[in-house]
């Protein structure tokens, strides 16, 4: 990659030669343009989030921002202006309008397999500890997801049969971690799975997607990957100066 940091567009009038002058001109609050904002987003995607935008810092102002944007202070337990219907949901007190279909035994299996995929570590809790099994149940129970439910139940039943046949265990959750890994390693990547295990590998792939979605959309999951979005802001005055400095953007680059 070239060391010439020419991030200006041809029509912006700013390139490598104009950076010194641009850097000397401070950005007034609210002066960032749409083009400038897009440049920050693009540069941030390439370089990663700056340390100053920590999830903890963003989370501290979340409640205040919610209150400012909603007009409620403090936030009520539910939104009196929402009908609470599928087309006008109450996002302060959401309700799932369909029945859950997985049995208690199936939920045990879902939790056990989810924790094989995302176990607890020093950064975050295990998948089952943040409600991922409930998310999976909600997903496969939803109208229109009957195929996903069939695949899930078939895969869970196969895990139990394999645990009993291979290790003499009562079921998959009863296995130790090494035994669970031995079974899952055979189906965790469809291209490498034996021909007779291709359906089980497709089940595992679908299940892993559900677990990943359920986990990394929780607050704990977002903190785990350092995601700082999904925080409402009453206003946006542009990125902090230290972020712009790290990205090599300043002055007319953002106008």
N, C-alpha and C positions, 0 to 999 in steps of 0.2 A: 504494500500500500504506500502511496506517495505521502511524503511529509508535508506537502502543500495542502493546507487546510482551507481549500476554496469551497466553502459550503453555500455561498451565495448563488442564487439562480441568475441566469443571464440577464433577466429584466430587472433585477434588484439593484444593480449598480454597485454591489458589494462583493468583493472577492478577497483574495489574499492580500492585495495591495491596500484595501480599505479597512482592514481589521483594526489597525491602531486607532484611526479616527473614530471608528464605530464604537470601540471599547471605551473611549473617553466620554461618550454621550450616554448618560444614564437613561434607563427606561422608566417613563412615568407610569404610575399605577394605572392599569386599565388601557395602556397604549398598545399592548401587544395585538398584532393583527392576526387574522385567521391564518395567513401564510406563515407568520412567525410561529404560531402555535403548532402548526403542522411540522415545521422544521424541528421544533423541540421534541415532538413526539417521535419523529423519524430518527433523530440523533440519539434519543434516549433508548429506543429499541435496539440500536446498534451497540451502545456502550453499557446498557444496564442501568438500573435505578441508582441514583446517588444516595449515599449513606444518610444524608440529612432528611430524606423522605422516609422515615421509618414507619412501620405499621403502628407502632405505639403513639408516635406524634400525630398521625392522621386520625387514629381512633379517639384521641382525647377531645377533639372538637366535633365528633360525629353527632352526639346528642344535641348540642347547641345548633348545629347546622340543620338537623332534622326539624327542630322547633322553629327556626327562622324561616325555613322554606314552606313548612306545612301551615303556619299560622297558629299552631297550638303551642302553648307554653304554660305548664309542662305538657309533654305528650300524653294523651289519654291512653287507656288500655286498648281502646278500639277507636276507629274513625267513625264518628256519628254521621258524616256526610257520605259514607259508602253504603251501598245497598247490601253488601255481603253476598252477592250473587257471582256466578262464574264470569259474567261480563262486567261486573262492577265489584271486584273483590275488596275486602277490607284488609289492606296490607299490614295494618298494625296488629291484627288478630286473624291471620289467615286460617282458613278451614279447607281441608281436603274433602271434596263432595262425594267421594266414592269409598266403598268398604275395602279394608285390607284383606287379602286372601291367603297370605302365607300362614302356615301353622306355626305353633311354638317350636316344634322340632325343626322345621325348615328355617326359622329365624336363628336357631342355634347354629345351624350349618352355615348360613349366610354370614353370621358374625365371625365364626371360626375361619372361614376362607378369606373374608375381608381383612382379618388381622394377619394372615399370611402375606397378603399383597401389600398392606400398609401397616407394619407393626409399630408399636411405640418405640420411640428413641429419645435422644436428649433434646430434640427440638419440638416434638409434638406427641400427642397421645395416639394410641392405636385407632384404627378406623372405627371399630365397634364402640369406642368410648365417646365418639362425637355424633352418634346417631346414624351411621352409614347403613346399618341393617334396616332401619326404619325407612331411609330413603329408597333403598332397593325394593322394599315391600310396596311403598307408595308407587314407585315407577311401574313395576310389573302388574300391579293391581289396577292401574288406570285403564279406562275404556280404550280399546284400540291396541293395547299392548299384549294381547293374548298370545302371540307368537313368542314374545320375550318370556312370558310366564312359562310356556311349554318348554322352551330351551333351558330355562333356569331349573325347573323341577327335574328335568331329565339329567342335567349335569350334577345336581345335588345328590340324586339317587345313585348315580354312578360313583360318586366320591364315597358314599357309604358302603356300597358293594365292594369297591376296591379296598377300602380300609379293612373290611372283614376278611376278604379273601387273601390279602397279602400279609396282614399283620394279626389277624384274629381279633381285631378290635370290635367293640360294639358299634361304633360309628366313626366318622371322620373327625369330629371334635375331640374324641377320646385319644387320638394319636398325639405323640410328642411332635415337636417342631420339625425335627429331622425327617420323621416319617411323612409328615404333611408335605414337606419340600420334595421328597422323593416322588410322590404322586404328582404334585403340581409341575415339577420340572419336565415331566413327559408331555404336558399339554399346554405349557405356557407360551409356546411360539408355534403357530400352526404350520409354517413351512418346514419346521424340523420334526413335527410330530409324525409318528408312524401312521400309515394309511388307515389302519383300523381305529385310530384315535383322533382322526380329523374332526368328527362332530364334537368330541369333548374339548378339543382345542378351540373350536369356534365358540362353544359355551364359555370357556375361560376368558377368551378375548372380550366377549360381550360383558361378562361379569366384571372384569377388570375396568372396563370403561365406566360402568355404573359406579363402582367403588371410587374410582378417581374423581368422577364428577361429584359424587356425594361428599367426599372428603375435602377436596380443594375449593369447595364453595362454602365451607364453614369458616368461622372466624379463625379457628385453630389452623385449618388448612391454608388459609390465606397468609397467616403469619409464617407458616412453615416455608412458603416459597417467597416470602418478602413482598407479596402483592399489596399495593397501597391504594388501589382504586376502590370503587363502590362506596366512596365517602361523599355525601352531598355537601356542596359548598355554596353559601349565600352569594359569593362573588369570586371572581378569579382575576387576580392582578398580575398574572404571569409567574413563571418559575422563580424560585429564590436565586439570588446572585451566585451562590456557590454551585448551584446546578448548572447555570449557564456557563460558568467558568470551566467546569469539568467537561461540558459538551463543546466548548470552543465557540459558543454563540454569544453575541453581544450587539448592542446598538442597532444599526439598520438591518441586521440579520433578522430581527424580530418584528419589523414594521412593514 
